[in-house]
């Protein structure tokens, strides 16, 4: 019998261990961060679209 997961909540706390911030971390313009943000936005839009279909 397959298991269906209807909602998955992931929470994370990120702590900078060395106590200093680099210039790229403050600006938040790194390509990796932009890719993560774009993926998150896409997933949220898909969820909202599915909710509107119901």
ROROMAR-624563 format. One record per atom (N, C-alpha, C, O, CB): residue number from 0; residue in three letters; atom name; y, z, x. Coordinates in Angstrom, 3 decimals. Each point is the difference from the previous one (the first is absolute). Glycine has a CB too. Layout:
N
nr	rest	atom	c2	c3	c1
NUM	ala	CA	Y	Z	X
...
//
This chain:
54
nr	rest	atom	c2	c3	c1
0	unk	N	-1.168	0.000	0.842
0	unk	CA	1.168	0.000	-0.842
0	unk	C	1.245	0.000	0.898
0	unk	O	0.173	0.911	0.809
0	unk	CB	-1.428	0.312	-2.671
1	unk	N	2.121	-2.235	1.727
1	unk	CA	1.187	-0.062	0.847
1	unk	C	1.040	1.055	-0.387
1	unk	O	0.100	0.405	-1.158
1	unk	CB	-0.521	-2.846	1.468
2	unk	N	1.179	2.865	0.678
2	unk	CA	1.062	0.982	-0.209
2	unk	C	1.333	-0.744	-0.004
2	unk	O	0.276	-0.787	0.906
2	unk	CB	-1.633	2.650	0.204
3	unk	N	2.171	-1.618	-2.112
3	unk	CA	1.305	-0.647	-0.100
3	unk	C	1.096	1.014	0.300
3	unk	O	0.074	1.053	-0.633
3	unk	CB	-0.966	-2.692	-1.071
4	unk	N	1.735	1.316	2.667
4	unk	CA	1.128	0.860	0.344
4	unk	C	1.224	-0.577	-0.691
4	unk	O	0.429	-1.111	0.311
4	unk	CB	-1.443	1.789	1.941
5	unk	N	1.577	0.077	-3.193
5	unk	CA	1.142	-0.498	-0.752
5	unk	C	1.319	0.289	0.701
5	unk	O	0.963	-0.747	-0.175
5	unk	CB	-2.269	1.063	-1.908
6	unk	N	1.371	0.735	2.862
6	unk	CA	1.240	0.335	0.683
6	unk	C	-0.329	0.676	1.320
6	unk	O	-0.870	0.868	0.070
6	unk	CB	2.092	-0.633	-2.269
7	unk	N	-0.527	-0.637	3.226
7	unk	CA	-0.188	0.564	1.321
7	unk	C	1.363	0.403	0.545
7	unk	O	0.899	-0.835	0.103
7	unk	CB	-2.974	-0.574	0.300
8	unk	N	2.233	2.675	-0.056
8	unk	CA	1.272	0.500	0.510
8	unk	C	-0.201	0.409	1.452
8	unk	O	-0.876	0.803	0.318
8	unk	CB	1.607	-0.014	-2.627
9	unk	N	0.096	-1.356	3.184
9	unk	CA	-0.075	0.313	1.421
9	unk	C	1.349	0.575	0.411
9	unk	O	1.041	-0.613	-0.238
9	unk	CB	-2.762	-1.230	0.684
10	unk	N	1.701	3.010	0.164
10	unk	CA	1.221	0.639	0.475
10	unk	C	-0.159	0.281	1.484
10	unk	O	-1.081	0.360	0.467
10	unk	CB	1.545	0.669	-2.744
11	unk	N	0.632	-1.198	3.011
11	unk	CA	-0.032	0.256	1.439
11	unk	C	1.301	0.646	0.431
11	unk	O	1.074	-0.348	-0.492
11	unk	CB	-2.620	-1.601	0.852
12	unk	N	1.442	2.882	0.556
12	unk	CA	1.160	0.611	0.637
12	unk	C	-0.011	-0.434	1.456
12	unk	O	-0.975	0.224	0.717
12	unk	CB	0.971	1.780	-2.309
13	unk	N	1.098	-2.629	2.026
13	unk	CA	0.095	-0.482	1.365
13	unk	C	0.978	0.885	0.749
13	unk	O	1.152	0.157	-0.404
13	unk	CB	-1.691	-2.532	-0.298
14	unk	N	0.067	2.949	1.797
14	unk	CA	0.831	0.885	0.805
14	unk	C	0.056	-0.564	1.404
14	unk	O	-1.029	-0.298	0.607
14	unk	CB	0.426	2.324	-2.010
15	unk	N	1.824	-2.172	1.916
15	unk	CA	0.173	-0.477	1.363
15	unk	C	-0.258	1.167	0.942
15	unk	O	0.759	0.970	-0.005
15	unk	CB	0.925	-2.740	-0.718
16	unk	N	-2.729	1.697	1.524
16	unk	CA	-0.433	1.111	0.832
16	unk	C	0.876	0.290	1.204
16	unk	O	0.060	1.150	0.434
16	unk	CB	-2.293	-1.695	-1.177
17	unk	N	2.927	-0.462	1.312
17	unk	CA	0.752	0.257	1.216
17	unk	C	1.431	0.456	-0.255
17	unk	O	0.684	0.384	0.949
17	unk	CB	-2.100	-2.067	0.149
18	unk	N	1.895	1.658	-2.328
18	unk	CA	1.313	0.531	-0.335
18	unk	C	1.157	-0.929	0.269
18	unk	O	1.143	0.371	-0.267
18	unk	CB	-2.080	1.795	0.730
19	unk	N	0.697	-3.364	0.058
19	unk	CA	1.079	-0.962	0.228
19	unk	C	-0.247	-1.248	-0.811
19	unk	O	-1.143	-0.394	-0.232
19	unk	CB	1.516	1.293	2.533
20	unk	N	0.718	-1.520	-2.732
20	unk	CA	-0.104	-1.239	-0.772
20	unk	C	0.460	-1.168	0.857
20	unk	O	1.045	0.073	0.647
20	unk	CB	-0.667	1.178	-2.809
21	unk	N	-1.143	-2.308	2.167
21	unk	CA	0.423	-1.184	0.730
21	unk	C	0.877	-0.855	-0.905
21	unk	O	0.030	0.193	-1.215
21	unk	CB	-2.129	-0.146	2.630
22	unk	N	2.792	-0.967	-0.826
22	unk	CA	0.933	-0.861	-0.744
22	unk	C	-0.732	-0.802	-1.080
22	unk	O	0.512	-0.134	-1.111
22	unk	CB	0.951	-0.023	3.156
23	unk	N	-2.641	-0.376	-1.742
23	unk	CA	-0.730	-0.813	-0.971
23	unk	C	-0.503	0.827	-1.177
23	unk	O	-0.075	-0.507	-1.119
23	unk	CB	-0.590	-1.014	2.971
24	unk	N	0.321	2.781	-1.620
24	unk	CA	-0.466	0.853	-1.094
24	unk	C	1.131	0.327	-0.956
24	unk	O	-0.217	0.081	-1.209
24	unk	CB	-1.525	0.880	2.713
25	unk	N	2.936	-0.773	-0.988
25	unk	CA	1.141	0.336	-0.850
25	unk	C	0.392	-1.201	-0.850
25	unk	O	0.256	0.153	-1.194
25	unk	CB	0.550	1.519	2.896
26	unk	N	-0.753	-2.856	-1.117
26	unk	CA	0.416	-1.198	-0.723
26	unk	C	-1.037	-0.424	-1.027
26	unk	O	0.363	-0.432	-1.094
26	unk	CB	0.933	-0.280	3.091
27	unk	N	-2.556	0.822	-1.676
27	unk	CA	-1.056	-0.366	-0.937
27	unk	C	-0.149	-1.492	-0.191
27	unk	O	-0.471	-0.436	-1.050
27	unk	CB	0.875	2.563	-0.075
28	unk	N	-0.022	-2.917	2.098
28	unk	CA	-0.058	-1.449	-0.128
28	unk	C	-1.154	-0.619	0.774
28	unk	O	0.002	-1.210	0.228
28	unk	CB	2.443	1.229	-0.540
29	unk	N	-3.415	0.761	0.717
29	unk	CA	-1.102	-0.576	0.756
29	unk	C	-0.827	-0.905	-0.915
29	unk	O	-0.133	0.276	-1.192
29	unk	CB	0.076	1.742	2.727
30	unk	N	-0.493	-3.085	-0.983
30	unk	CA	-0.800	-0.931	-0.813
30	unk	C	-1.199	0.667	-0.678
30	unk	O	-0.372	-0.367	-1.115
30	unk	CB	1.081	-1.442	2.661
31	unk	N	-1.305	2.783	-0.873
31	unk	CA	-1.159	0.682	-0.578
31	unk	C	0.402	0.770	-1.258
31	unk	O	-0.705	-0.036	-1.008
31	unk	CB	-0.331	0.222	3.296
32	unk	N	2.179	0.513	-2.220
32	unk	CA	0.474	0.743	-1.167
32	unk	C	0.360	-0.949	-1.131
32	unk	O	-0.261	0.299	-1.165
32	unk	CB	1.111	1.517	2.663
33	unk	N	-0.256	-2.949	-1.172
33	unk	CA	0.374	-0.968	-1.023
33	unk	C	-1.250	-0.558	-0.696
33	unk	O	0.013	-0.217	-1.212
33	unk	CB	2.066	-0.370	2.530
34	unk	N	-3.145	0.358	-0.567
34	unk	CA	-1.249	-0.485	-0.587
34	unk	C	-0.601	1.043	-0.931
34	unk	O	-0.496	-0.339	-1.074
34	unk	CB	0.093	-1.073	3.104
35	unk	N	0.442	2.675	-1.626
35	unk	CA	-0.544	1.078	-0.827
35	unk	C	0.810	0.123	-1.290
35	unk	O	-0.565	0.140	-1.084
35	unk	CB	-0.241	1.082	3.150
36	unk	N	2.121	-1.274	-1.941
36	unk	CA	0.865	0.096	-1.178
36	unk	C	-0.256	-1.162	-0.940
36	unk	O	-0.086	0.195	-1.212
36	unk	CB	1.821	1.001	2.563
37	unk	N	-1.858	-2.406	-0.813
37	unk	CA	-0.254	-1.179	-0.825
37	unk	C	-1.340	0.121	-0.737
37	unk	O	-0.101	-0.372	-1.169
37	unk	CB	1.457	-1.019	2.774
38	unk	N	-2.373	1.906	-0.927
38	unk	CA	-1.305	0.178	-0.632
38	unk	C	0.071	1.037	-1.117
38	unk	O	-0.599	-0.186	-1.059
38	unk	CB	-0.518	-0.435	3.218
39	unk	N	1.847	1.710	-1.928
39	unk	CA	0.150	1.033	-1.027
39	unk	C	0.736	-0.540	-1.219
39	unk	O	-0.393	0.263	-1.137
39	unk	CB	0.401	1.491	2.923
40	unk	N	1.049	-2.500	-1.552
40	unk	CA	0.763	-0.579	-1.106
40	unk	C	-0.874	-0.952	-0.806
40	unk	O	0.054	0.004	-1.230
40	unk	CB	2.066	0.211	2.562
41	unk	N	-2.915	-1.021	-0.660
41	unk	CA	-0.888	-0.926	-0.692
41	unk	C	-0.999	0.749	-0.879
41	unk	O	-0.255	-0.406	-1.133
41	unk	CB	0.512	-1.223	3.020
42	unk	N	-0.821	2.718	-1.372
42	unk	CA	-0.965	0.775	-0.775
42	unk	C	0.656	0.643	-1.217
42	unk	O	-0.587	0.020	-1.082
42	unk	CB	-0.712	0.408	3.173
43	unk	N	2.515	0.098	-1.920
43	unk	CA	0.708	0.618	-1.125
43	unk	C	0.298	-1.040	-1.065
43	unk	O	-0.150	0.273	-1.191
43	unk	CB	1.158	1.438	2.729
44	unk	N	-0.589	-2.894	-1.128
44	unk	CA	0.291	-1.059	-0.971
44	unk	C	-1.259	-0.425	-0.759
44	unk	O	0.065	-0.286	-1.195
44	unk	CB	1.812	-0.503	2.663
45	unk	N	-3.022	0.748	-0.781
45	unk	CA	-1.252	-0.337	-0.669
45	unk	C	-0.361	1.059	-1.039
45	unk	O	-0.438	-0.326	-1.103
45	unk	CB	-0.333	-0.879	3.168
46	unk	N	0.956	2.469	-1.705
46	unk	CA	-0.306	1.089	-0.935
46	unk	C	0.897	-0.081	-1.219
46	unk	O	-0.471	0.143	-1.128
46	unk	CB	-0.268	1.308	3.029
47	unk	N	2.026	-1.679	-1.689
47	unk	CA	0.949	-0.102	-1.123
47	unk	C	-0.342	-1.200	-0.884
47	unk	O	0.093	0.082	-1.225
47	unk	CB	1.706	0.996	2.634
48	unk	N	-2.189	-2.178	-0.795
48	unk	CA	-0.374	-1.196	-0.769
48	unk	C	-1.237	0.277	-0.864
48	unk	O	-0.059	-0.424	-1.154
48	unk	CB	1.026	-1.048	2.972
49	unk	N	-1.949	2.181	-1.260
49	unk	CA	-1.205	0.335	-0.768
49	unk	C	0.320	0.923	-1.171
49	unk	O	-0.590	-0.127	-1.073
49	unk	CB	-0.770	-0.138	3.151
50	unk	N	2.297	1.196	-1.871
50	unk	CA	0.377	0.916	-1.073
50	unk	C	0.697	-0.729	-1.142
50	unk	O	-0.165	0.362	-1.165
50	unk	CB	0.371	1.465	2.846
51	unk	N	0.578	-2.860	-1.345
51	unk	CA	0.698	-0.759	-1.028
51	unk	C	-0.972	-0.852	-0.816
51	unk	O	0.265	-0.280	-1.169
51	unk	CB	1.779	0.249	2.617
52	unk	N	-3.160	-0.385	-0.854
52	unk	CA	-0.980	-0.814	-0.703
52	unk	C	-0.731	0.779	-1.067
52	unk	O	-0.485	-0.582	-0.970
52	unk	CB	0.228	-0.772	3.007
53	unk	N	0.170	2.657	-1.876
53	unk	CA	-0.753	0.839	-0.933
53	unk	C	0.675	0.154	-1.304
53	unk	O	-0.517	0.679	-0.887
53	unk	CB	-0.398	0.499	2.763
//
